[in-house]
Each structure stands twice: as C-alpha cells, then as structure tokens.
Amino acid sequence: MFEHLEHLVRLSVEWLRLLVEGLGAVAILLGLLATVQVLWRSRQDGPQGGFGKARVTFARYLTFALELQLAADVLSTAVSPNWDQIGKLAAIAVIRTALNHFLRLEMREEEQGGRSA
C-alpha cells in the first residue's frame, strides 16, 4: 500500500515538474513574441528607439521563466534526493539566481534611463 502511494506521489510530482518546465518554455516564447511586437511598434522611432524597451520586455519574461525552471528543478530533486542531485540543484539555483539578479538590475537601469530621457 505504502509503495503504491509513494509511486503515485513520485509520478504526480514528475508530471507537475514537466508542466512547470513547459510553462517556463511558454513564458520564453511569449516573451519573444512580446519583444518582437515592441520592436515592430517602435520601428518608426529610429534604429535604437525601441531597443531598450524591447530588452526590458524580454528580460521580464526571462526572469519569470528562470523562476519557473528553478521551481521545476526543486520538484525534480524533491522526489528522489541524493547528494549528487542536491549539489546540482544548488549550483543551478546559484546560477539562475545570479542571472535573475542581473536581469533585474538591467531592467531597472533601462527603466530609469527611459524615464530620464
């Protein structure tokens, strides 16, 4: 009975992980489409007119996707943790958190630069 329940929980978490990873990929796709739309709308502003706004738009979607991918990694490690997976999760978490931090800094700089211009 317990083994069957454990198998069911592992299977459910794996499906949830797959869903979260898929949502991360969808977020990147939507971000790409939104970025192209921003660039398309701002094409009359000159070659550099909408580039900053497009970068901020894409960075927002990327930060969301990175958070989803990190959540998927946590789910993956939660069902069958071993020291190798925990170490990989820690490295991935540090790298993704650093990427997220620098993306947010860049978005903030771009938004402040856009306000002062």
Protein Blocks (a to p, Z undefined) as FASTA:
>chain_A
ZZmmmmmmmmmmmmmmmmmmmmmmmmmmmmmmmmmmmmmmmmmnojklmmmmmmmmmmmm
mmmmmmmmmmmmmmmmmmmgcfklmmmmmmmmmmmmmmmmmmmmmmmmmmmmmmmZZ
